[in-house]
Amino acid sequence: MNSVENMRKILNSSGAYKPDGGSLVDRELEAYGAGLMTVEESLDRLEADVFAATAGPERLSAWERLYRRQASWADMETRRKGVAAALSRRGGPVLMSDMEGILAAAGIKGSAGMENGTLVISVQEYMGVTEAEARKVLGRMMSAGVLWEVRGG
């Protein structure tokens, strides 16, 4: 329900006014509604931008730049998944169960496994980031004592 419909509903239920679509009160409500439309649109954008899963391109770009020097050029779903993974990462030991989120945050489609005490990240594709940017994010998200390398891509 937009602001005009809401105001009309409130006025009708109060009994003080009966806006019927053609009165002066209706024209005033339409004028108020035109002014409030930009506020409603801004609030809708703000509400969507609160969460990575619904954020718009501008907010995603701002969050992505917290982790690398440029925003991703991947599709919105991939970008949202990466931002959500990066924002939810709290540091601490890196477990294999963490790797899906770490790879998503780094913009990597691939897998990870252990070889001779080294975490090997096998890249199938870089998702809207350069290899250098992906490595930079990996370096920030991996614990200091973890030996890791990237293969493929």
DSSP file (Angstrom, degrees, kcal/mol; ACC not computed):
  #  RESIDUE AA STRUCTURE BP1 BP2  ACC     N-H-->O    O-->H-N    N-H-->O    O-->H-N    TCO  KAPPA ALPHA  PHI   PSI    X-CA   Y-CA   Z-CA
    1    1 A M              0   0    0      0, 0.0     2,-0.1     0, 0.0     0, 0.0   0.000 360.0 360.0 360.0 128.1    0.0    0.0    0.0
    2    2 A N     >  -     0   0    0      1,-0.1     4,-2.2     4,-0.0     5,-0.2  -0.279 360.0 -95.2 -84.5 177.6    1.5    3.4   -1.0
    3    3 A S  H  > S+     0   0    0      1,-0.2     4,-2.8     2,-0.2     5,-0.2   0.857 122.3  52.4 -64.5 -36.9    1.2    6.5    1.1
    4    4 A V  H  > S+     0   0    0      2,-0.2     4,-2.8     1,-0.2    -1,-0.2   0.944 111.1  46.3 -65.7 -46.5   -1.9    7.9   -0.8
    5    5 A E  H  > S+     0   0    0      1,-0.2     4,-2.3     2,-0.2    -2,-0.2   0.905 114.3  49.3 -61.0 -40.3   -3.8    4.6   -0.3
    6    6 A N  H  X S+     0   0    0     -4,-2.2     4,-2.4     2,-0.2    -2,-0.2   0.929 112.3  46.3 -65.8 -45.6   -2.8    4.6    3.4
    7    7 A M  H  X S+     0   0    0     -4,-2.8     4,-2.7     1,-0.2     5,-0.2   0.914 112.9  50.6 -63.5 -41.6   -3.8    8.2    4.0
    8    8 A R  H  X S+     0   0    0     -4,-2.8     4,-2.6    -5,-0.2    -1,-0.2   0.915 110.6  49.6 -61.6 -42.9   -7.2    7.6    2.2
    9    9 A K  H  X S+     0   0    0     -4,-2.3     4,-2.3    -5,-0.2    -2,-0.2   0.914 112.3  47.3 -62.3 -44.6   -7.8    4.5    4.3
   10   10 A I  H  X S+     0   0    0     -4,-2.4     4,-1.5     2,-0.2    -2,-0.2   0.926 113.3  47.7 -65.0 -45.0   -7.1    6.4    7.6
   11   11 A L  H  X S+     0   0    0     -4,-2.7     6,-1.1     1,-0.2     4,-1.0   0.911 112.4  49.6 -63.9 -41.6   -9.3    9.4    6.6
   12   12 A N  H  < S+     0   0    0     -4,-2.6     3,-0.5     1,-0.2    -1,-0.2   0.911 111.7  48.1 -62.9 -42.0  -12.1    7.1    5.6
   13   13 A S  H  < S+     0   0    0     -4,-2.3    -1,-0.2     1,-0.2    -2,-0.2   0.750 105.0  59.9 -73.5 -21.8  -12.0    5.1    8.8
   14   14 A S  H  < S-     0   0    0     -4,-1.5    -1,-0.2    -5,-0.2    -2,-0.2   0.783  96.9-139.1 -74.6 -25.2  -11.9    8.3   10.9
   15   15 A G  S  < S+     0   0    0     -4,-1.0    -3,-0.1    -3,-0.5    -2,-0.1   0.313  78.9 102.1  84.5 -10.1  -15.2    9.4    9.5
   16   16 A A  S    S+     0   0    0     -5,-0.4     2,-0.3     1,-0.1    -4,-0.1   0.833  88.4  22.7 -75.4 -33.2  -14.0   13.0    9.3
   17   17 A Y        -     0   0    0     -6,-1.1    -2,-0.4    -9,-0.1    -1,-0.1  -0.942  57.4-160.0-132.7 153.3  -13.4   12.8    5.5
   18   18 A K        -     0   0    0     -2,-0.3     2,-0.2    -4,-0.1    -6,-0.1  -0.622  16.0-163.9-130.7  73.5  -14.8   10.6    2.7
   19   19 A P        +     0   0    0      0, 0.0    -2,-0.0     0, 0.0    -7,-0.0  -0.412  12.3 175.9 -61.1 123.8  -12.3   10.9   -0.1
   20   20 A D        -     0   0    0     -2,-0.2     0, 0.0     0, 0.0     0, 0.0   0.345  56.0 -93.4-114.3   4.8  -14.1    9.6   -3.2
   21   21 A G  S    S+     0   0    0      2,-0.0     0, 0.0     0, 0.0     0, 0.0   0.154 115.3  57.7 107.3 -18.9  -11.5   10.2   -5.9
   22   22 A G  S    S+     0   0    0      4,-0.0     2,-0.1     5,-0.0     0, 0.0   0.373  78.4 103.0-126.1   4.6  -12.7   13.7   -7.1
   23   23 A S  S  > S-     0   0    0      1,-0.1     4,-1.7    -5,-0.1     5,-0.1  -0.296  81.9-107.2 -86.7 171.2  -12.7   16.0   -4.0
   24   24 A L  H  > S+     0   0    0      1,-0.2     4,-2.4     2,-0.2     5,-0.2   0.865 121.9  57.6 -62.1 -36.7  -10.2   18.6   -3.0
   25   25 A V  H  > S+     0   0    0      1,-0.2     4,-2.7     2,-0.2    -1,-0.2   0.906 103.9  52.2 -61.4 -41.1   -9.0   16.3   -0.3
   26   26 A D  H  > S+     0   0    0      1,-0.2     4,-2.3     2,-0.2    -1,-0.2   0.907 108.9  49.5 -61.5 -41.6   -8.2   13.7   -2.9
   27   27 A R  H  X S+     0   0    0     -4,-1.7     4,-2.0     2,-0.2    -1,-0.2   0.894 111.1  49.6 -65.7 -38.4   -6.1   16.2   -4.9
   28   28 A E  H  X S+     0   0    0     -4,-2.4     4,-2.8     2,-0.2     5,-0.2   0.915 109.8  51.3 -64.2 -42.2   -4.2   17.1   -1.7
   29   29 A L  H  X S+     0   0    0     -4,-2.7     4,-2.8     1,-0.2    -2,-0.2   0.909 109.0  50.7 -61.4 -40.9   -3.6   13.5   -1.0
   30   30 A E  H  X S+     0   0    0     -4,-2.3     4,-2.1     2,-0.2    -1,-0.2   0.895 110.4  49.6 -63.3 -39.8   -2.2   13.0   -4.5
   31   31 A A  H  X S+     0   0    0     -4,-2.0     4,-1.8     2,-0.2    -2,-0.2   0.927 112.3  47.1 -65.0 -44.8    0.1   16.0   -4.0
   32   32 A Y  H  X S+     0   0    0     -4,-2.8     4,-2.4     1,-0.2    -2,-0.2   0.922 111.0  53.3 -60.1 -43.3    1.3   14.6   -0.7
   33   33 A G  H  X S+     0   0    0     -4,-2.8     4,-1.5     1,-0.2    -2,-0.2   0.880 104.9  53.4 -60.8 -39.5    1.8   11.2   -2.3
   34   34 A A  H  X S+     0   0    0     -4,-2.1     4,-0.6     1,-0.2    -1,-0.2   0.904 112.3  45.2 -62.8 -40.4    3.9   12.7   -5.1
   35   35 A G  H  X S+     0   0    0     -4,-1.8     4,-0.5     1,-0.2     3,-0.4   0.865 114.8  47.3 -70.0 -35.9    6.2   14.3   -2.5
   36   36 A L  H  X S+     0   0    0     -4,-2.4     4,-2.8     1,-0.2     5,-0.2   0.661  92.0  81.4 -80.1 -16.2    6.4   11.1   -0.4
   37   37 A M  H  X S+     0   0    0     -4,-1.5     4,-2.6     1,-0.2    -1,-0.2   0.907  92.0  48.5 -58.5 -43.4    7.1    8.9   -3.4
   38   38 A T  H  X S+     0   0    0     -4,-0.6     4,-2.2    -3,-0.4    -1,-0.2   0.877 111.8  50.2 -65.8 -35.6   10.8    9.7   -3.4
   39   39 A V  H  X S+     0   0    0     -4,-0.5     4,-2.4     2,-0.2    -2,-0.2   0.930 111.1  48.7 -65.6 -44.7   11.0    9.1    0.4
   40   40 A E  H  X S+     0   0    0     -4,-2.8     4,-2.4     1,-0.2    -2,-0.2   0.910 111.6  49.4 -60.9 -43.3    9.2    5.7   -0.1
   41   41 A E  H  X S+     0   0    0     -4,-2.6     4,-2.3     2,-0.2    -1,-0.2   0.903 111.1  49.8 -63.7 -41.2   11.6    4.8   -2.9
   42   42 A S  H  X S+     0   0    0     -4,-2.2     4,-2.6     1,-0.2    -2,-0.2   0.904 111.3  48.7 -63.9 -41.3   14.6    5.8   -0.8
   43   43 A L  H  X S+     0   0    0     -4,-2.4     4,-2.7     2,-0.2    -2,-0.2   0.887 109.9  52.0 -66.3 -38.6   13.4    3.7    2.2
   44   44 A D  H  X S+     0   0    0     -4,-2.4     4,-2.2     2,-0.2    -2,-0.2   0.918 112.0  46.3 -62.4 -43.4   12.8    0.7   -0.1
   45   45 A R  H  X S+     0   0    0     -4,-2.3     4,-2.3     2,-0.2    11,-0.2   0.916 112.9  50.0 -64.7 -42.3   16.4    1.0   -1.4
   46   46 A L  H  X S+     0   0    0     -4,-2.6     4,-0.7     1,-0.2    -2,-0.2   0.917 110.2  50.1 -61.9 -43.9   17.7    1.4    2.1
   47   47 A E  H >< S+     0   0    0     -4,-2.7     3,-0.7     1,-0.2     4,-0.4   0.909 112.7  46.6 -61.6 -43.0   15.8   -1.7    3.3
   48   48 A A  H >< S+     0   0    0     -4,-2.2     3,-0.9     1,-0.2     6,-0.4   0.873 109.0  55.7 -66.5 -36.8   17.1   -3.8    0.4
   49   49 A D  H 3< S+     0   0    0     -4,-2.3    -1,-0.2     1,-0.2    -2,-0.2   0.570  87.2  79.4 -75.6  -9.0   20.7   -2.6    1.0
   50   50 A V  T << S+     0   0    0     -3,-0.7     2,-0.4    -4,-0.7    -1,-0.2   0.831  95.9  46.7 -66.8 -30.9   20.7   -3.7    4.6
   51   51 A F  S X> S-     0   0    0     -3,-0.9     3,-1.2    -4,-0.4     4,-1.2  -0.903  75.5-137.0-118.4 140.9   21.3   -7.3    3.6
   52   52 A A  T 34 S+     0   0    0     -2,-0.4     3,-0.3     1,-0.2    31,-0.1   0.845 103.1  63.6 -60.5 -33.6   23.8   -8.7    1.1
   53   53 A A  T 34 S+     0   0    0      1,-0.2    -1,-0.2    30,-0.1    27,-0.1   0.697 119.0  23.2 -67.5 -19.0   21.2  -11.0   -0.3
   54   54 A T  T <4 S+     0   0    0     -3,-1.2    -1,-0.2    -6,-0.4    -2,-0.2   0.377  91.7 130.0-125.1   0.5   19.0   -8.1   -1.5
   55   55 A A     <  -     0   0    0     -4,-1.2    -6,-0.2    -3,-0.3    25,-0.1  -0.188  54.0-122.0 -63.6 148.9   21.5   -5.3   -1.8
   56   56 A G     >  -     0   0    0    -11,-0.2     4,-2.4     1,-0.1     5,-0.2  -0.288  34.0 -92.3 -82.4 173.4   21.7   -3.2   -5.0
   57   57 A P  H  > S+     0   0    0      0, 0.0     4,-2.3     0, 0.0     5,-0.1   0.839 122.1  52.9 -59.0 -37.6   24.7   -2.7   -7.2
   58   58 A E  H  > S+     0   0    0      2,-0.2     4,-1.9     1,-0.2     5,-0.1   0.935 112.1  44.0 -66.4 -45.4   26.0    0.4   -5.5
   59   59 A R  H  > S+     0   0    0      2,-0.2     4,-2.3     1,-0.2     5,-0.2   0.905 113.2  51.9 -66.5 -41.5   25.9   -1.1   -2.0
   60   60 A L  H  X S+     0   0    0     -4,-2.4     4,-3.0     1,-0.2     5,-0.2   0.916 108.1  52.6 -59.9 -42.2   27.5   -4.3   -3.2
   61   61 A S  H  X S+     0   0    0     -4,-2.3     4,-2.0    -5,-0.2    -1,-0.2   0.908 108.6  49.9 -59.9 -42.4   30.3   -2.3   -4.8
   62   62 A A  H  < S+     0   0    0     -4,-1.9     4,-0.4     1,-0.2    -1,-0.2   0.923 113.7  45.1 -63.1 -44.3   30.9   -0.5   -1.5
   63   63 A W  H >X S+     0   0    0     -4,-2.3     3,-1.2     1,-0.2     4,-0.5   0.900 111.0  53.4 -66.7 -40.3   31.1   -3.8    0.4
   64   64 A E  H >X S+     0   0    0     -4,-3.0     4,-1.7     1,-0.3     3,-1.6   0.885 101.8  59.4 -62.3 -37.5   33.3   -5.4   -2.3
   65   65 A R  H 3< S+     0   0    0     -4,-2.0    -1,-0.3     1,-0.3    -2,-0.2   0.632  92.1  68.8 -69.9 -11.3   35.8   -2.5   -2.1
   66   66 A L  H <4 S+     0   0    0     -3,-1.2    -1,-0.3    -4,-0.4    -2,-0.2   0.787 112.3  30.9 -69.3 -26.3   36.3   -3.3    1.6
   67   67 A Y  H << S+     0   0    0     -3,-1.6     2,-0.3    -4,-0.5    -2,-0.2   0.654 131.7  12.7-108.1 -21.9   38.0   -6.5    0.5
   68   68 A R  S  < S-     0   0    0     -4,-1.7    -1,-0.2    68,-0.0    65,-0.0  -0.944  78.8-102.9-151.0 170.3   39.6   -5.6   -2.8
   69   69 A R  S    S+     0   0    0     -2,-0.3     2,-0.3    -3,-0.1    -4,-0.1   0.644  98.9  33.8 -78.1 -12.4   40.4   -2.5   -4.8
   70   70 A Q  S    S-     0   0    0     -6,-0.2     2,-0.1    63,-0.0    -3,-0.1  -0.970  82.9-105.6-140.7 156.6   37.5   -2.8   -7.3
   71   71 A A        -     0   0    0     -2,-0.3   -10,-0.1     1,-0.1     2,-0.1  -0.411  44.5-101.8 -74.5 155.5   34.0   -4.1   -7.4
   72   72 A S        -     0   0    0    -12,-0.1    57,-0.2     1,-0.1    56,-0.1  -0.391  15.3-152.0 -73.7 153.7   33.2   -7.4   -9.1
   73   73 A W        +     0   0    0     55,-1.4    55,-0.2    -2,-0.1    56,-0.1   0.197  59.8 116.4-108.2  13.1   31.7   -7.4  -12.6
   74   74 A A  S    S-     0   0    0     53,-0.3    53,-0.0    54,-0.3    54,-0.0  -0.155  79.0 -74.4 -71.7 173.8   30.0  -10.8  -12.0
   75   75 A D     >  -     0   0    0      1,-0.1     4,-2.4     4,-0.0     3,-0.2  -0.248  49.0-103.7 -66.8 161.8   26.2  -11.2  -12.1
   76   76 A M  H  > S+     0   0    0      1,-0.2     4,-3.0     2,-0.2     5,-0.2   0.860 118.6  53.7 -58.8 -41.0   24.3  -10.0   -9.1
   77   77 A E  H  > S+     0   0    0      1,-0.2     4,-2.2     2,-0.2    -1,-0.2   0.921 111.4  45.5 -62.3 -43.9   23.7  -13.4   -7.6
   78   78 A T  H  > S+     0   0    0     -3,-0.2     4,-2.3     2,-0.2    -2,-0.2   0.911 114.2  49.2 -65.0 -42.9   27.4  -14.2   -7.6
   79   79 A R  H  X S+     0   0    0     -4,-2.4     4,-2.6     2,-0.2     5,-0.2   0.921 111.1  49.2 -63.0 -44.8   28.2  -10.8   -6.2
   80   80 A R  H  X S+     0   0    0     -4,-3.0     4,-2.6     1,-0.2     5,-0.2   0.911 111.1  49.8 -62.0 -42.5   25.7  -11.1   -3.4
   81   81 A K  H  X S+     0   0    0     -4,-2.2     4,-2.2    -5,-0.2    -1,-0.2   0.917 112.2  48.2 -62.6 -43.3   26.9  -14.5   -2.4
   82   82 A G  H  X S+     0   0    0     -4,-2.3     4,-2.4     2,-0.2    -2,-0.2   0.913 112.9  46.6 -64.2 -44.5   30.5  -13.3   -2.3
   83   83 A V  H  X S+     0   0    0     -4,-2.6     4,-2.9     2,-0.2     5,-0.2   0.923 112.1  50.8 -64.5 -44.5   29.7  -10.2   -0.2
   84   84 A A  H  X S+     0   0    0     -4,-2.6     4,-1.5    -5,-0.2    -2,-0.2   0.912 112.1  47.6 -60.3 -42.0   27.6  -12.3    2.2
   85   85 A A  H  X S+     0   0    0     -4,-2.2     4,-0.8    -5,-0.2    -1,-0.2   0.913 113.6  47.1 -65.6 -42.5   30.4  -14.8    2.6
   86   86 A A  H >< S+     0   0    0     -4,-2.4     3,-0.6     1,-0.2    -2,-0.2   0.917 112.7  48.5 -66.0 -42.9   33.0  -12.1    3.1
   87   87 A L  H 3< S+     0   0    0     -4,-2.9    -1,-0.2     1,-0.2    -2,-0.2   0.791 111.6  50.2 -68.6 -26.9   30.9  -10.2    5.7
   88   88 A S  H 3< S+     0   0    0     -4,-1.5     2,-0.3    -5,-0.2    -1,-0.2   0.606  85.0 105.0 -87.9 -10.7   30.1  -13.4    7.6
   89   89 A R    <<  +     0   0    0     -4,-0.8     3,-0.1    -3,-0.6    -4,-0.0  -0.556  43.2 179.5 -74.1 127.8   33.8  -14.4    7.9
   90   90 A R        -     0   0    0      1,-0.4    -1,-0.1    -2,-0.3     2,-0.1   0.311  35.9-121.5-113.3   7.8   35.1  -13.8   11.4
   91   91 A G        +     0   0    0      1,-0.1    -1,-0.4    50,-0.1    52,-0.1  -0.436  60.8 113.1  83.4-163.2   38.7  -15.1   11.1
   92   92 A G  S    S-     0   0    0     -2,-0.1    51,-0.1    -3,-0.1    -1,-0.1  -0.412  76.4  -6.4  89.1-169.8   40.1  -17.8   13.2
   93   93 A P        -     0   0    0      0, 0.0     2,-0.7     0, 0.0    -2,-0.0  -0.255  68.3-128.0 -60.9 145.0   41.2  -21.2   12.1
   94   94 A V        -     0   0    0      3,-0.0     2,-0.3     4,-0.0    -2,-0.1  -0.862  30.8-176.1 -96.2 117.5   40.5  -22.1    8.5
   95   95 A L    >>  -     0   0    0     -2,-0.7     3,-1.8     1,-0.1     4,-0.6  -0.731  40.4-111.1-107.5 160.1   38.6  -25.4    8.2
   96   96 A M  G >4 S+     0   0    0      1,-0.3     3,-1.1    -2,-0.3     4,-0.4   0.844 119.1  62.3 -59.2 -31.3   37.7  -27.2    5.1
   97   97 A S  G 34 S+     0   0    0      1,-0.2     4,-0.3     2,-0.1    -1,-0.3   0.709 100.0  55.5 -67.5 -17.5   34.1  -26.5    5.9
   98   98 A D  G <> S+     0   0    0     -3,-1.8     4,-2.1     1,-0.2     3,-0.4   0.648  85.2  84.9 -83.6 -16.7   35.0  -22.7    5.6
   99   99 A M  H <X S+     0   0    0     -3,-1.1     4,-3.0    -4,-0.6     5,-0.3   0.816  79.7  59.4 -64.7 -34.1   36.3  -23.0    2.1
  100  100 A E  H  > S+     0   0    0     -4,-0.4     4,-2.0    -3,-0.3    -1,-0.2   0.945 112.3  40.9 -58.7 -46.5   33.0  -22.7    0.2
  101  101 A G  H  > S+     0   0    0     -3,-0.4     4,-2.6    -4,-0.3    -2,-0.2   0.880 114.6  51.7 -68.3 -38.4   32.5  -19.2    1.8
  102  102 A I  H  X S+     0   0    0     -4,-2.1     4,-2.0     2,-0.2    -2,-0.2   0.925 111.3  47.1 -65.4 -44.0   36.1  -18.2    1.4
  103  103 A L  H  X>S+     0   0    0     -4,-3.0     5,-3.1     2,-0.2     4,-0.8   0.910 112.5  50.1 -63.5 -41.3   36.1  -19.1   -2.3
  104  104 A A  H ><5S+     0   0    0     -4,-2.0     3,-0.8    -5,-0.3    -2,-0.2   0.924 110.5  49.5 -62.2 -43.9   32.9  -17.3   -2.8
  105  105 A A  H 3<5S+     0   0    0     -4,-2.6    -1,-0.2     1,-0.2    -2,-0.2   0.860 111.5  49.2 -63.2 -35.4   34.2  -14.2   -1.1
  106  106 A A  H 3<5S-     0   0    0     -4,-2.0    -1,-0.2    -5,-0.2    -2,-0.2   0.589 116.9-114.0 -80.3 -10.1   37.3  -14.3   -3.2
  107  107 A G  T <<5 +     0   0    0     -3,-0.8    20,-3.5    -4,-0.8     2,-0.5   0.834  68.2 141.2  81.5  33.8   35.3  -14.6   -6.4
  108  108 A I  E   < -A  126   0A   0     -5,-3.1     2,-0.7    18,-0.2    -1,-0.3  -0.933  41.5-160.1-116.0 129.9   36.5  -18.2   -7.2
  109  109 A K  E     +A  125   0A   0     16,-3.0    15,-3.0    -2,-0.5    16,-1.8  -0.942  60.3  74.6 -99.5 116.1   34.5  -21.0   -8.6
  110  110 A G  E    S-A  123   0A   0     -2,-0.7     2,-0.3    13,-0.2    13,-0.2  -0.932  71.3 -88.7 174.9-154.6   36.5  -24.1   -7.7
  111  111 A S  E     -A  122   0A   0     11,-2.1    11,-2.6    -2,-0.3     2,-0.3  -0.888  20.8-140.8-144.4 171.7   37.4  -26.5   -4.9
  112  112 A A  E     +A  121   0A   0     -2,-0.3     2,-0.3     9,-0.2     9,-0.2  -0.988  21.7 161.1-139.8 148.2   40.1  -26.9   -2.2
  113  113 A G  E     -A  120   0A   0      7,-2.0     7,-3.5    -2,-0.3     2,-0.4  -0.977  37.5 -99.4-158.4 165.3   41.9  -29.9   -0.8
  114  114 A M  E     +A  119   0A   0     -2,-0.3     2,-0.4     5,-0.2     5,-0.2  -0.750  31.9 176.0 -95.1 136.9   45.0  -30.7    1.2
  115  115 A E  E >  S-A  118   0A   0      3,-2.5     3,-1.7    -2,-0.4    -2,-0.0  -0.932  73.5 -25.6-139.6 114.6   48.2  -31.9   -0.5
  116  116 A N  T 3  S-     0   0    0     -2,-0.4     3,-0.1     1,-0.3    -2,-0.0   0.860 127.0 -47.4  52.1  41.7   51.3  -32.6    1.6
  117  117 A G  T 3  S+     0   0    0      1,-0.2     2,-0.4    29,-0.0    30,-0.4   0.527 117.2 110.8  81.0   5.9   50.2  -30.1    4.3
  118  118 A T  E <   -A  115   0A   0     -3,-1.7    -3,-2.5    28,-0.1     2,-0.7  -0.942  68.9-128.5-116.2 134.8   49.3  -27.3    1.8
  119  119 A L  E     -Ab 114 148A   0     28,-3.2    30,-2.2    -2,-0.4     2,-0.6  -0.717  28.1-159.1 -78.8 116.8   45.8  -26.2    1.1
  120  120 A V  E     -Ab 113 149A   0     -7,-3.5    -7,-2.0    -2,-0.7     2,-0.7  -0.888   4.7-158.3-105.3 122.0   45.5  -26.3   -2.7
  121  121 A I  E     -Ab 112 150A   0     28,-2.9    30,-3.2    -2,-0.6     2,-0.7  -0.889   5.8-157.7-101.3 116.4   42.8  -24.2   -4.3
  122  122 A S  E     -Ab 111 151A   0    -11,-2.6   -11,-2.1    -2,-0.7     2,-0.5  -0.855  11.3-150.9 -98.0 114.2   41.8  -25.5   -7.7
  123  123 A V  E     +Ab 110 152A   0     28,-3.3    30,-0.9    -2,-0.7   -13,-0.2  -0.726  26.0 172.2 -92.1 126.7   40.3  -22.7   -9.8
  124  124 A Q  E    S-     0   0A   0    -15,-3.0     2,-0.3    -2,-0.5   -14,-0.2   0.772  75.4 -11.8 -90.6 -38.4   37.7  -23.5  -12.4
  125  125 A E  E     -A  109   0A   0    -16,-1.8   -16,-3.0    27,-0.1     2,-0.5  -0.977  58.7-123.7-162.6 143.8   36.8  -19.8  -13.1
  126  126 A Y  E     -A  108   0A   0     -2,-0.3     2,-1.2    27,-0.3   -18,-0.2  -0.862  30.5-142.9 -91.4 126.7   37.3  -16.4  -11.6
  127  127 A M        -     0   0    0    -20,-3.5   -53,-0.3    -2,-0.5     3,-0.1  -0.685  69.9 -38.2 -98.9  83.7   33.9  -14.9  -11.0
  128  128 A G  S    S+     0   0    0     -2,-1.2   -55,-1.4     1,-0.3     2,-0.3   0.662 119.5  88.0  78.9  16.7   34.0  -11.2  -11.8
  129  129 A V  S    S-     0   0    0    -22,-0.3    -1,-0.3   -57,-0.2     2,-0.1  -0.942  76.4-109.5-138.4 161.7   37.5  -10.6  -10.4
  130  130 A T     >  -     0   0    0     -2,-0.3     4,-2.3     1,-0.1     5,-0.2  -0.473  33.7-110.9 -83.0 163.7   41.0  -10.8  -11.6
  131  131 A E  H  > S+     0   0    0      1,-0.2     4,-2.6     2,-0.2     5,-0.2   0.905 120.0  53.4 -59.7 -41.3   43.4  -13.5  -10.3
  132  132 A A  H  > S+     0   0    0      1,-0.2     4,-2.1     2,-0.2    -1,-0.2   0.914 109.0  47.9 -61.8 -43.3   45.4  -10.9   -8.4
  133  133 A E  H  > S+     0   0    0      2,-0.2     4,-2.2     1,-0.2    -1,-0.2   0.905 111.2  51.0 -64.5 -41.0   42.3   -9.6   -6.7
  134  134 A A  H  X S+     0   0    0     -4,-2.3     4,-2.5     1,-0.2    -2,-0.2   0.925 110.7  48.5 -62.3 -44.8   41.2  -13.2   -5.8
  135  135 A R  H  X S+     0   0    0     -4,-2.6     4,-2.6     1,-0.2    -1,-0.2   0.880 108.8  54.5 -62.7 -37.9   44.6  -14.0   -4.3
  136  136 A K  H  X S+     0   0    0     -4,-2.1     4,-1.4     2,-0.2    -1,-0.2   0.929 110.4  44.9 -61.9 -46.1   44.5  -10.7   -2.3
  137  137 A V  H  X S+     0   0    0     -4,-2.2     4,-1.9     2,-0.2     3,-0.2   0.916 111.7  53.0 -65.6 -42.9   41.2  -11.7   -0.7
  138  138 A L  H  X S+     0   0    0     -4,-2.5     4,-2.1     1,-0.2    -2,-0.2   0.924 106.7  53.5 -57.0 -44.1   42.4  -15.2    0.0
  139  139 A G  H  < S+     0   0    0     -4,-2.6    -1,-0.2     1,-0.2    -2,-0.2   0.838 110.3  47.0 -60.3 -33.9   45.5  -13.8    1.7
  140  140 A R  H  < S+     0   0    0     -4,-1.4    -1,-0.2    -3,-0.2    -2,-0.2   0.800 116.2  43.6 -76.6 -29.4   43.3  -11.7    3.9
  141  141 A M  H  < S+     0   0    0     -4,-1.9     2,-0.2    -3,-0.2    -2,-0.2   0.682  94.6  87.4 -94.3 -18.7   40.9  -14.5    4.8
  142  142 A M  S  < S-     0   0    0     -4,-2.1   -50,-0.1    -5,-0.2     2,-0.0  -0.569  85.3-108.3 -81.6 144.0   43.4  -17.3    5.4
  143  143 A S    >   -     0   0    0     -2,-0.2     3,-1.7     1,-0.1    -1,-0.1  -0.377  31.9-112.8 -64.9 151.1   44.9  -17.8    8.9
  144  144 A A  T 3  S+     0   0    0      1,-0.3    -1,-0.1    -4,-0.1    -2,-0.1   0.811 113.3  52.3 -59.2 -33.3   48.5  -16.8    9.1
  145  145 A G  T 3  S+     0   0    0      2,-0.1     2,-0.6     0, 0.0    -1,-0.3   0.458  84.6 104.2 -85.8   0.3   49.7  -20.3    9.7
  146  146 A V    <   -     0   0    0     -3,-1.7     2,-0.5   -28,-0.0   -28,-0.1  -0.719  61.5-147.7 -88.4 123.1   48.0  -21.9    6.7
  147  147 A L        +     0   0    0     -2,-0.6   -28,-3.2   -30,-0.4     2,-0.3  -0.772  32.2 165.4 -83.8 128.6   50.1  -22.8    3.7
  148  148 A W  E     -b  119   0A   0     -2,-0.5     2,-0.3   -30,-0.2   -28,-0.2  -0.975  20.3-175.6-145.2 157.0   48.1  -22.4    0.6
  149  149 A E  E     -b  120   0A   0    -30,-2.2   -28,-2.9    -2,-0.3     2,-0.4  -0.980  20.3-129.7-148.5 159.5   48.5  -22.1   -3.2
  150  150 A V  E     -b  121   0A   0     -2,-0.3     2,-0.4   -30,-0.2   -28,-0.2  -0.927  22.7-175.9-114.8 134.7   46.2  -21.5   -6.2
  151  151 A R  E     +b  122   0A   0    -30,-3.2   -28,-3.3    -2,-0.4     2,-0.1  -0.969  46.2   3.5-128.4 146.2   46.2  -23.7   -9.3
  152  152 A G  E      b  123   0A   0     -2,-0.4   -28,-0.2   -30,-0.2   -27,-0.1  -0.281 360.0 360.0  85.4-168.2   44.3  -23.4  -12.5
  153  153 A G              0   0    0    -30,-0.9   -27,-0.3   -29,-0.1   -29,-0.1   0.387 360.0 360.0 114.3 360.0   42.1  -20.7  -13.7
